Amino acid sequence: MRRALPLLFLLLPACGWRAGLPAPNGADSVGVRAAEREGTVLERGLEPLLSDALSEAVQQWVALPIVAPSEADLVVTSRILEYRRRGGVRSQENELLETGVFVRVSAELHDRRTGKLVGQPVVAQQWSSYALDVPTNEDAARDRALRFVAETLVLELFDDRAPERVAPPEGR
């Protein structure tokens, strides 16, 4: 019995079992198109970071393999709508000690086979605070906000309980 247990764990990946959110409309693959940025968003370099975060969220949450957007049945598109910094906590000497970044992103799920939008566009946003004592804290706060936004968008895009994706009752 002890020898059979490791073999079972080796065979599990081979059986094709996969966990995750179900695919709408019988799709077999998903792709993530490179993120875009509104012209009013002046912060550069956010697009590849958001694209990476979305790809990671799709891989983690969706029960479909990720392929190139040009070959995928479903394609996630996204646009950075807003990115800004805020003032934060100050010391008694009026020295800035803590601040934060804000990210707001919209996303859509397209069925490349039909050329139609699946469901409705979704928007997610997040504030992420950081202390100014370490120079890399802003990057870490930005990455946290992007990961949170990406996961929120993916969960909402692939939510099979959305009204547009639920089949009407029998007899209608």
Z-matrix of the N, CA and C atoms (Angstrom, degrees):
N
C 1 1.458
C 2 1.526 1 111.53
N 3 1.350 2 115.99 1 -39.77
C 4 1.467 3 119.18 2 -179.41
C 5 1.523 4 111.33 3 -64.62
N 6 1.310 5 117.76 4 -31.41
C 7 1.463 6 120.44 5 179.16
C 8 1.525 7 111.48 6 -75.50
N 9 1.294 8 117.72 7 -28.62
C 10 1.464 9 121.17 8 -177.75
C 11 1.528 10 111.95 9 -75.51
N 12 1.320 11 117.58 10 -30.09
C 13 1.458 12 121.01 11 -177.21
C 14 1.535 13 112.63 12 -60.73
N 15 1.343 14 120.28 13 -48.40
C 16 1.471 15 118.94 14 177.35
C 17 1.527 16 112.44 15 -61.87
N 18 1.326 17 117.60 16 -34.91
C 19 1.455 18 120.33 17 178.57
C 20 1.530 19 110.84 18 -64.76
N 21 1.312 20 116.34 19 -37.52
C 22 1.457 21 120.50 20 177.70
C 23 1.518 22 110.73 21 -60.41
N 24 1.317 23 117.57 22 -43.06
C 25 1.460 24 120.71 23 179.87
C 26 1.527 25 111.90 24 -68.12
N 27 1.325 26 117.27 25 -29.09
C 28 1.457 27 120.46 26 176.40
C 29 1.525 28 111.65 27 -73.05
N 30 1.327 29 116.97 28 -31.69
C 31 1.455 30 121.08 29 -177.90
C 32 1.522 31 113.38 30 -82.95
N 33 1.327 32 118.61 31 -23.74
C 34 1.458 33 121.18 32 -178.18
C 35 1.527 34 113.10 33 -54.98
N 36 1.340 35 119.57 34 -47.89
C 37 1.463 36 118.36 35 179.29
C 38 1.526 37 112.82 36 -63.84
N 39 1.313 38 117.82 37 -26.67
C 40 1.453 39 121.32 38 -177.53
C 41 1.524 40 112.82 39 -76.39
N 42 1.322 41 118.70 40 -16.19
C 43 1.464 42 120.51 41 -175.40
C 44 1.523 43 112.49 42 -80.65
N 45 1.326 44 119.24 43 -6.38
C 46 1.452 45 121.38 44 178.49
C 47 1.513 46 113.96 45 84.59
N 48 1.303 47 118.38 46 4.89
C 49 1.455 48 121.51 47 178.71
C 50 1.514 49 109.09 48 -68.26
N 51 1.325 50 116.65 49 137.36
C 52 1.456 51 121.17 50 -178.70
C 53 1.520 52 108.58 51 -148.52
N 54 1.305 53 116.66 52 136.18
C 55 1.461 54 121.34 53 178.31
C 56 1.515 55 108.93 54 -100.84
N 57 1.313 56 115.91 55 157.04
C 58 1.453 57 119.79 56 176.01
C 59 1.507 58 111.30 57 142.66
N 60 1.328 59 114.99 58 179.34
C 61 1.454 60 121.22 59 179.06
C 62 1.520 61 109.68 60 -66.61
N 63 1.344 62 117.38 61 142.49
C 64 1.467 63 119.64 62 -178.49
C 65 1.525 64 111.35 63 -70.35
N 66 1.316 65 114.84 64 155.76
C 67 1.457 66 121.07 65 179.35
C 68 1.520 67 109.90 66 -88.48
N 69 1.321 68 117.69 67 131.27
C 70 1.462 69 119.41 68 176.01
C 71 1.524 70 111.19 69 -72.75
N 72 1.308 71 115.58 70 150.65
C 73 1.469 72 123.41 71 172.05
C 74 1.531 73 114.40 72 57.35
N 75 1.314 74 118.41 73 29.64
C 76 1.456 75 120.90 74 175.77
C 77 1.515 76 114.81 75 65.41
N 78 1.292 77 118.33 76 28.21
C 79 1.466 78 122.18 77 -179.24
C 80 1.526 79 110.32 78 -70.09
N 81 1.335 80 115.70 79 151.38
C 82 1.464 81 121.64 80 -179.54
C 83 1.520 82 113.57 81 -110.69
N 84 1.339 83 118.05 82 -10.52
C 85 1.462 84 120.36 83 -178.05
C 86 1.517 85 109.78 84 -155.81
N 87 1.327 86 114.97 85 161.49
C 88 1.462 87 121.07 86 178.97
C 89 1.527 88 108.88 87 -138.62
N 90 1.312 89 115.63 88 146.62
C 91 1.456 90 121.75 89 176.30
C 92 1.513 91 109.72 90 -129.76
N 93 1.320 92 116.26 91 157.76
C 94 1.458 93 121.96 92 178.39
C 95 1.528 94 107.36 93 -119.97
N 96 1.320 95 116.10 94 112.30
C 97 1.462 96 120.92 95 178.45
C 98 1.528 97 109.30 96 -73.80
N 99 1.302 98 117.23 97 148.78
C 100 1.465 99 122.13 98 178.62
C 101 1.528 100 109.53 99 -55.37
N 102 1.320 101 115.50 100 132.44
C 103 1.467 102 121.22 101 -178.62
C 104 1.522 103 110.67 102 -65.12
N 105 1.331 104 114.41 103 153.47
C 106 1.459 105 121.34 104 176.14
C 107 1.519 106 108.47 105 -116.63
N 108 1.328 107 115.40 106 170.87
C 109 1.464 108 120.71 107 -177.48
C 110 1.515 109 108.65 108 -133.32
N 111 1.340 110 116.37 109 134.45
C 112 1.467 111 121.06 110 173.55
C 113 1.522 112 108.57 111 -58.45
N 114 1.320 113 116.30 112 148.95
C 115 1.465 114 120.64 113 179.64
C 116 1.512 115 113.53 114 -63.38
N 117 1.318 116 117.20 115 -22.39
C 118 1.468 117 120.65 116 -179.79
C 119 1.522 118 112.74 117 -81.85
N 120 1.329 119 117.16 118 -11.56
C 121 1.474 120 121.19 119 178.32
C 122 1.526 121 107.10 120 -86.70
N 123 1.319 122 115.82 121 111.71
C 124 1.460 123 120.35 122 -174.16
C 125 1.525 124 113.43 123 -88.90
N 126 1.311 125 118.46 124 -17.84
C 127 1.473 126 122.42 125 -179.81
C 128 1.529 127 108.90 126 -67.48
N 129 1.304 128 115.92 127 124.04
C 130 1.468 129 120.56 128 -179.22
C 131 1.524 130 110.52 129 -96.41
N 132 1.322 131 115.51 130 156.27
C 133 1.460 132 121.22 131 175.61
C 134 1.523 133 114.73 132 86.47
N 135 1.327 134 117.73 133 4.13
C 136 1.464 135 120.28 134 179.21
C 137 1.527 136 112.21 135 -78.38
N 138 1.331 137 117.04 136 -29.42
C 139 1.454 138 121.05 137 -174.11
C 140 1.530 139 113.15 138 -58.80
N 141 1.336 140 119.73 139 -50.59
C 142 1.470 141 118.12 140 179.13
C 143 1.531 142 112.79 141 -66.12
N 144 1.317 143 116.87 142 -31.83
C 145 1.467 144 119.86 143 178.31
C 146 1.525 145 110.81 144 -66.71
N 147 1.339 146 117.14 145 -41.82
C 148 1.458 147 120.61 146 177.12
C 149 1.530 148 110.59 147 -67.37
N 150 1.313 149 117.32 148 -42.05
C 151 1.473 150 120.71 149 178.53
C 152 1.519 151 110.81 150 -58.77
N 153 1.324 152 116.87 151 -43.34
C 154 1.469 153 120.66 152 177.80
C 155 1.522 154 111.40 153 -63.53
N 156 1.339 155 116.55 154 -43.65
C 157 1.466 156 120.44 155 -179.71
C 158 1.526 157 110.93 156 -64.39
N 159 1.332 158 117.67 157 -39.96
C 160 1.466 159 120.95 158 177.80
C 161 1.524 160 111.34 159 -66.26
N 162 1.327 161 117.08 160 -42.28
C 163 1.464 162 120.45 161 178.22
C 164 1.521 163 111.08 162 -61.26
N 165 1.321 164 115.76 163 -42.98
C 166 1.465 165 120.13 164 178.33
C 167 1.530 166 111.20 165 -64.12
N 168 1.333 167 117.25 166 -41.25
C 169 1.466 168 120.54 167 179.18
C 170 1.525 169 111.17 168 -66.29
N 171 1.329 170 117.73 169 -40.90
C 172 1.463 171 120.63 170 177.50
C 173 1.522 172 109.58 171 -62.66
N 174 1.317 173 116.82 172 -45.73
C 175 1.466 174 120.66 173 179.91
C 176 1.528 175 111.15 174 -61.15
N 177 1.313 176 116.49 175 -38.67
C 178 1.458 177 121.21 176 -177.38
C 179 1.529 178 112.65 177 -75.63
N 180 1.328 179 118.54 178 -36.86
C 181 1.455 180 121.34 179 -168.78
C 182 1.520 181 116.34 180 -108.40
N 183 1.324 182 118.80 181 -22.00
C 184 1.466 183 121.05 182 -172.49
C 185 1.524 184 110.85 183 -104.57
N 186 1.326 185 115.77 184 138.49
C 187 1.463 186 122.09 185 -176.90
C 188 1.525 187 111.60 186 -86.10
N 189 1.327 188 116.90 187 46.77
C 190 1.461 189 122.31 188 177.71
C 191 1.521 190 109.22 189 -138.06
N 192 1.321 191 117.25 190 148.98
C 193 1.466 192 118.67 191 173.93
C 194 1.527 193 110.47 192 -73.38
N 195 1.326 194 116.00 193 146.97
C 196 1.464 195 121.29 194 176.57
C 197 1.522 196 108.82 195 -90.28
N 198 1.331 197 115.17 196 130.05
C 199 1.457 198 121.88 197 176.89
C 200 1.524 199 107.82 198 -131.87
N 201 1.318 200 116.37 199 177.15
C 202 1.467 201 120.73 200 177.41
C 203 1.526 202 109.45 201 -60.65
N 204 1.340 203 118.22 202 141.32
C 205 1.466 204 120.56 203 -179.68
C 206 1.534 205 113.67 204 -54.62
N 207 1.332 206 117.62 205 -31.72
C 208 1.468 207 120.72 206 -179.66
C 209 1.522 208 112.71 207 -71.07
N 210 1.335 209 117.91 208 -14.57
C 211 1.462 210 122.40 209 -179.60
C 212 1.526 211 112.94 210 -113.22
N 213 1.322 212 118.18 211 -8.65
C 214 1.464 213 122.43 212 -173.36
C 215 1.525 214 111.94 213 -79.79
N 216 1.341 215 115.71 214 149.39
C 217 1.466 216 120.63 215 172.44
C 218 1.526 217 109.88 216 -71.39
N 219 1.343 218 116.32 217 -43.45
C 220 1.459 219 122.13 218 179.18
C 221 1.522 220 108.83 219 -114.97
N 222 1.330 221 116.05 220 141.71
C 223 1.468 222 120.42 221 -179.69
C 224 1.523 223 109.25 222 -129.70
N 225 1.330 224 115.53 223 127.87
C 226 1.459 225 122.28 224 175.22
C 227 1.526 226 107.69 225 -91.39
N 228 1.339 227 115.70 226 124.67
C 229 1.464 228 120.57 227 174.49
C 230 1.523 229 107.83 228 -116.15
N 231 1.325 230 116.20 229 150.07
C 232 1.466 231 119.42 230 -177.77
C 233 1.520 232 110.89 231 -145.57
N 234 1.333 233 114.19 232 157.18
C 235 1.461 234 121.17 233 179.16
C 236 1.521 235 108.34 234 -143.01
N 237 1.326 236 116.20 235 127.91
C 238 1.460 237 121.16 236 176.09
C 239 1.524 238 107.31 237 -78.30
N 240 1.324 239 116.20 238 117.63
C 241 1.457 240 121.89 239 -176.28
C 242 1.519 241 112.73 240 -92.06
N 243 1.338 242 115.32 241 -31.07
C 244 1.467 243 118.55 242 -175.84
C 245 1.520 244 109.58 243 -157.53
N 246 1.322 245 115.37 244 141.00
C 247 1.457 246 122.92 245 172.14
C 248 1.522 247 106.47 246 -146.86
N 249 1.309 248 116.08 247 123.10
C 250 1.471 249 118.34 248 179.86
C 251 1.516 250 110.54 249 -151.25
N 252 1.316 251 113.68 250 164.11
C 253 1.459 252 121.82 251 176.94
C 254 1.518 253 108.23 252 -109.35
N 255 1.308 254 116.51 253 158.84
C 256 1.463 255 119.91 254 177.99
C 257 1.516 256 109.25 255 -129.66
N 258 1.306 257 114.12 256 157.97
C 259 1.454 258 119.42 257 169.81
C 260 1.516 259 107.72 258 -71.58
N 261 1.282 260 117.43 259 159.97
C 262 1.457 261 118.65 260 -176.68
C 263 1.503 262 113.06 261 -140.81
N 264 1.312 263 114.69 262 -142.31
C 265 1.463 264 121.72 263 -176.61
C 266 1.525 265 109.81 264 -75.70
N 267 1.339 266 115.15 265 135.44
C 268 1.466 267 121.06 266 179.58
C 269 1.526 268 109.81 267 -119.69
N 270 1.325 269 114.54 268 153.58
C 271 1.462 270 120.24 269 177.32
C 272 1.529 271 109.41 270 -79.31
N 273 1.333 272 116.12 271 176.13
C 274 1.471 273 119.98 272 177.65
C 275 1.525 274 111.36 273 -64.44
N 276 1.334 275 115.98 274 -21.90
C 277 1.464 276 120.66 275 177.19
C 278 1.533 277 111.78 276 -90.11
N 279 1.335 278 117.43 277 11.06
C 280 1.459 279 125.44 278 179.43
C 281 1.530 280 112.89 279 67.33
N 282 1.307 281 116.94 280 26.28
C 283 1.460 282 122.09 281 176.57
C 284 1.533 283 108.06 282 -89.12
N 285 1.330 284 116.61 283 129.51
C 286 1.458 285 121.68 284 179.56
C 287 1.528 286 109.53 285 -68.70
N 288 1.327 287 116.82 286 122.21
C 289 1.463 288 122.18 287 -177.91
C 290 1.525 289 112.74 288 -107.40
N 291 1.328 290 116.45 289 -33.98
C 292 1.459 291 121.67 290 -175.26
C 293 1.516 292 108.67 291 -143.88
N 294 1.319 293 116.70 292 143.13
C 295 1.457 294 122.15 293 179.61
C 296 1.522 295 108.41 294 -145.85
N 297 1.319 296 118.09 295 -164.41
C 298 1.456 297 119.47 296 -178.85
C 299 1.515 298 111.95 297 -163.43
N 300 1.330 299 114.91 298 168.28
C 301 1.458 300 122.15 299 175.87
C 302 1.527 301 108.42 300 -122.42
N 303 1.323 302 115.52 301 152.11
C 304 1.457 303 122.88 302 179.99
C 305 1.516 304 108.26 303 -124.70
N 306 1.332 305 116.70 304 133.93
C 307 1.459 306 122.35 305 178.78
C 308 1.522 307 108.49 306 -128.35
N 309 1.330 308 116.84 307 133.53
C 310 1.465 309 122.16 308 173.16
C 311 1.523 310 107.98 309 -131.88
N 312 1.352 311 115.71 310 128.52
C 313 1.461 312 121.75 311 -173.39
C 314 1.527 313 109.54 312 -135.70
N 315 1.329 314 116.58 313 143.27
C 316 1.459 315 121.04 314 171.63
C 317 1.529 316 108.39 315 -110.65
N 318 1.338 317 115.92 316 152.65
C 319 1.460 318 120.28 317 178.90
C 320 1.520 319 109.62 318 -146.36
N 321 1.320 320 114.74 319 155.77
C 322 1.452 321 122.49 320 177.57
C 323 1.521 322 109.04 321 -137.18
N 324 1.322 323 115.32 322 155.28
C 325 1.459 324 121.66 323 176.41
C 326 1.521 325 107.04 324 -116.82
N 327 1.321 326 116.40 325 119.65
C 328 1.464 327 122.26 326 -177.64
C 329 1.524 328 109.58 327 -110.02
N 330 1.327 329 115.61 328 139.92
C 331 1.464 330 121.19 329 171.97
C 332 1.526 331 106.09 330 -92.92
N 333 1.299 332 116.55 331 106.35
C 334 1.469 333 121.11 332 -175.85
C 335 1.521 334 111.30 333 -66.99
N 336 1.325 335 117.83 334 -25.61
C 337 1.466 336 121.37 335 -179.31
C 338 1.526 337 111.27 336 -68.47
N 339 1.332 338 117.33 337 -36.52
C 340 1.465 339 121.29 338 -177.59
C 341 1.528 340 112.17 339 -105.70
N 342 1.309 341 117.20 340 -16.02
C 343 1.462 342 120.79 341 -177.10
C 344 1.518 343 113.27 342 78.01
N 345 1.328 344 116.90 343 11.03
C 346 1.465 345 120.76 344 -176.83
C 347 1.522 346 111.73 345 -106.00
N 348 1.324 347 113.20 346 158.05
C 349 1.460 348 122.04 347 175.30
C 350 1.527 349 108.68 348 -77.00
N 351 1.322 350 117.52 349 137.01
C 352 1.465 351 122.42 350 175.91
C 353 1.522 352 106.80 351 -98.87
N 354 1.330 353 116.57 352 115.84
C 355 1.457 354 119.59 353 -178.70
C 356 1.520 355 111.34 354 72.94
N 357 1.313 356 114.72 355 -154.86
C 358 1.458 357 122.21 356 -177.55
C 359 1.534 358 110.05 357 -111.76
N 360 1.336 359 117.51 358 154.78
C 361 1.469 360 119.10 359 172.66
C 362 1.533 361 109.48 360 -61.72
N 363 1.315 362 116.26 361 148.73
C 364 1.465 363 121.16 362 179.39
C 365 1.523 364 109.38 363 -124.82
N 366 1.335 365 115.36 364 154.90
C 367 1.460 366 122.02 365 179.22
C 368 1.522 367 107.82 366 -129.86
N 369 1.317 368 116.04 367 138.63
C 370 1.464 369 121.66 368 175.42
C 371 1.520 370 108.42 369 -135.23
N 372 1.320 371 115.76 370 149.97
C 373 1.462 372 120.59 371 179.71
C 374 1.519 373 109.69 372 -145.89
N 375 1.333 374 115.40 373 157.91
C 376 1.461 375 120.04 374 -178.44
C 377 1.518 376 110.72 375 -159.10
N 378 1.336 377 115.83 376 136.66
C 379 1.464 378 123.08 377 167.04
C 380 1.520 379 107.02 378 -92.90
N 381 1.319 380 117.07 379 143.34
C 382 1.456 381 121.69 380 174.72
C 383 1.532 382 107.76 381 -138.72
N 384 1.322 383 115.86 382 119.89
C 385 1.466 384 121.52 383 -176.46
C 386 1.518 385 111.10 384 -92.66
N 387 1.327 386 114.95 385 159.00
C 388 1.465 387 119.96 386 177.14
C 389 1.529 388 110.07 387 -157.37
N 390 1.323 389 114.32 388 151.78
C 391 1.465 390 121.52 389 176.40
C 392 1.527 391 108.90 390 -85.78
N 393 1.310 392 116.02 391 148.84
C 394 1.466 393 121.15 392 -176.39
C 395 1.526 394 113.81 393 -88.91
N 396 1.321 395 117.49 394 3.88
C 397 1.464 396 119.54 395 -176.33
C 398 1.530 397 113.94 396 -74.09
N 399 1.342 398 118.59 397 -18.46
C 400 1.469 399 122.40 398 178.47
C 401 1.530 400 107.72 399 -122.84
N 402 1.343 401 118.45 400 126.87
C 403 1.468 402 121.10 401 -174.97
C 404 1.534 403 114.38 402 -59.48
N 405 1.324 404 119.52 403 -28.78
C 406 1.468 405 121.37 404 -176.93
C 407 1.533 406 113.17 405 -86.64
N 408 1.322 407 117.77 406 0.96
C 409 1.466 408 119.80 407 -177.86
C 410 1.533 409 112.55 408 -63.90
N 411 1.333 410 117.75 409 -34.94
C 412 1.470 411 118.67 410 178.74
C 413 1.522 412 110.69 411 -63.74
N 414 1.335 413 117.18 412 -43.47
C 415 1.467 414 120.04 413 178.14
C 416 1.527 415 111.10 414 -59.82
N 417 1.320 416 116.87 415 -42.53
C 418 1.462 417 121.07 416 179.66
C 419 1.532 418 110.83 417 -65.04
N 420 1.329 419 117.65 418 -40.11
C 421 1.465 420 121.33 419 178.70
C 422 1.527 421 110.35 420 -66.19
N 423 1.312 422 117.04 421 -42.56
C 424 1.468 423 121.43 422 177.17
C 425 1.521 424 110.71 423 -60.37
N 426 1.342 425 116.43 424 -45.75
C 427 1.463 426 120.66 425 179.95
C 428 1.530 427 111.71 426 -63.82
N 429 1.337 428 117.36 427 -39.54
C 430 1.478 429 120.99 428 176.64
C 431 1.516 430 110.70 429 -61.06
N 432 1.318 431 116.59 430 -45.45
C 433 1.466 432 120.92 431 -179.43
C 434 1.528 433 110.82 432 -63.90
N 435 1.327 434 117.59 433 -43.39
C 436 1.461 435 120.98 434 179.66
C 437 1.520 436 111.55 435 -64.60
N 438 1.338 437 117.66 436 -41.47
C 439 1.478 438 120.95 437 177.75
C 440 1.528 439 110.97 438 -62.51
N 441 1.341 440 116.80 439 -44.71
C 442 1.453 441 120.85 440 179.37
C 443 1.524 442 110.82 441 -61.52
N 444 1.328 443 116.26 442 -47.47
C 445 1.462 444 121.13 443 -179.82
C 446 1.530 445 110.25 444 -62.10
N 447 1.325 446 117.93 445 -44.78
C 448 1.467 447 121.58 446 -179.43
C 449 1.521 448 111.14 447 -60.73
N 450 1.322 449 117.54 448 -46.41
C 451 1.461 450 120.01 449 179.66
C 452 1.529 451 111.34 450 -63.94
N 453 1.323 452 117.00 451 -41.07
C 454 1.464 453 120.68 452 178.46
C 455 1.524 454 110.34 453 -61.36
N 456 1.320 455 117.20 454 -45.48
C 457 1.461 456 121.08 455 -179.73
C 458 1.523 457 111.45 456 -62.29
N 459 1.316 458 117.42 457 -46.00
C 460 1.463 459 120.83 458 -178.74
C 461 1.531 460 110.66 459 -63.60
N 462 1.319 461 117.36 460 -44.10
C 463 1.459 462 120.26 461 178.85
C 464 1.527 463 111.58 462 -61.54
N 465 1.325 464 117.27 463 -38.16
C 466 1.467 465 120.18 464 179.20
C 467 1.529 466 111.93 465 -75.48
N 468 1.323 467 117.84 466 -39.16
C 469 1.463 468 120.43 467 -179.89
C 470 1.525 469 112.21 468 -64.23
N 471 1.317 470 116.65 469 -36.56
C 472 1.466 471 120.77 470 -176.08
C 473 1.527 472 112.63 471 -101.34
N 474 1.314 473 117.55 472 15.65
C 475 1.466 474 121.51 473 178.64
C 476 1.525 475 108.79 474 -71.76
N 477 1.320 476 116.97 475 110.52
C 478 1.467 477 120.76 476 -178.01
C 479 1.524 478 112.42 477 -75.26
N 480 1.326 479 117.62 478 -3.25
C 481 1.462 480 120.40 479 177.49
C 482 1.523 481 111.87 480 -91.90
N 483 1.325 482 117.49 481 -1.02
C 484 1.461 483 120.18 482 179.67
C 485 1.526 484 109.16 483 -60.77
N 486 1.339 485 118.61 484 139.73
C 487 1.465 486 121.82 485 -174.46
C 488 1.530 487 114.07 486 -54.58
N 489 1.340 488 118.08 487 -35.40
C 490 1.458 489 119.49 488 -177.55
C 491 1.515 490 112.79 489 -72.50
N 492 1.327 491 118.38 490 -15.56
C 493 1.457 492 121.22 491 -176.02
C 494 1.524 493 112.74 492 -105.54
N 495 1.298 494 117.76 493 -7.29
C 496 1.461 495 121.00 494 -178.59
C 497 1.525 496 108.14 495 -86.17
N 498 1.327 497 116.28 496 129.02
C 499 1.465 498 120.48 497 -179.58
C 500 1.520 499 110.19 498 -65.64
N 501 1.330 500 117.73 499 143.31
C 502 1.465 501 119.61 500 178.11
C 503 1.526 502 110.28 501 -67.10
N 504 1.340 503 117.13 502 156.25
C 505 1.459 504 120.19 503 178.83
C 506 1.524 505 111.36 504 -60.10
N 507 1.325 506 116.46 505 153.06
C 508 1.470 507 122.02 506 178.55
C 509 1.521 508 110.02 507 -56.08
N 510 1.327 509 116.29 508 143.07
C 511 1.451 510 120.66 509 176.55
C 512 1.509 511 114.56 510 89.14
N 513 1.298 512 118.51 511 3.97
C 514 1.481 513 120.25 512 178.47
C 515 1.495 514 110.09 513 -111.30
